[in-house]
Amino acid sequence: MPRLSPALALILAPWLLTPPAAAETLRCGSSLIQVGDSQDTVLSKCGAPASRQAISEPVWVRGVDGNTYQSGSEQWELWHYDRGPRQFPATLKIADGVVQSIDFDKSPGR
């Protein structure tokens, strides 16, 4: 197996030793937002989202008789951040005041 020259190893060392960024981390300026952060933290670090969408979805349970019944509903919001040119827009799922997930669009903004 070929060995790296000491000079090349020195150049690559920071890149090789840096852990990959978490898939569910959003950078807002110099701050990071992660799953589990409060919506107040998101607002203070990222500002208001470009748009918010309220979602309500029924929760279904199976009864002892085998029939399915609606037992209530779940509510959450989707917050969309358009992060500017060459940045992937992000959508945060907020439930009970807490970030549940962070997803990035597949194409960067313009």
Secondary structure as the mmCIF struct_conf table of DSSP 4:
data_model
#
loop_
_struct_conf.conf_type_id
_struct_conf.id
_struct_conf.beg_label_comp_id
_struct_conf.beg_label_asym_id
_struct_conf.beg_label_seq_id
_struct_conf.end_label_comp_id
_struct_conf.end_label_asym_id
_struct_conf.end_label_seq_id
HELX_RH_AL_P HELX_RH_AL_P1 PRO A 6 LEU A 17
BEND BEND1 THR A 18 THR A 18
HELX_LH_PP_P HELX_LH_PP_P1 PRO A 19 ALA A 22
TURN_TY1_P TURN_TY1_P1 ALA A 23 GLU A 24
STRN STRN1 THR A 25 CYS A 28
TURN_TY1_P TURN_TY1_P2 GLY A 29 SER A 30
STRN STRN2 SER A 31 GLN A 34
TURN_TY1_P TURN_TY1_P3 VAL A 35 GLY A 36
STRN STRN3 SER A 38 SER A 38
HELX_RH_AL_P HELX_RH_AL_P2 GLN A 39 CYS A 46
BEND BEND2 ALA A 48 ALA A 48
BEND BEND3 ALA A 50 ALA A 50
STRN STRN4 SER A 51 ARG A 62
TURN_TY1_P TURN_TY1_P4 VAL A 64 ASP A 65
BEND BEND4 GLY A 66 GLY A 66
STRN STRN5 THR A 68 TYR A 81
STRN STRN6 PRO A 85 PRO A 85
TURN_TY1_P TURN_TY1_P5 ARG A 86 ARG A 86
BEND BEND5 GLN A 87 GLN A 87
STRN STRN7 ALA A 90 ALA A 95
TURN_TY1_P TURN_TY1_P6 ASP A 96 GLY A 97
STRN STRN8 VAL A 98 PHE A 104
BEND BEND6 LYS A 106 SER A 107
STRN STRN9 GLY A 109 GLY A 109
#
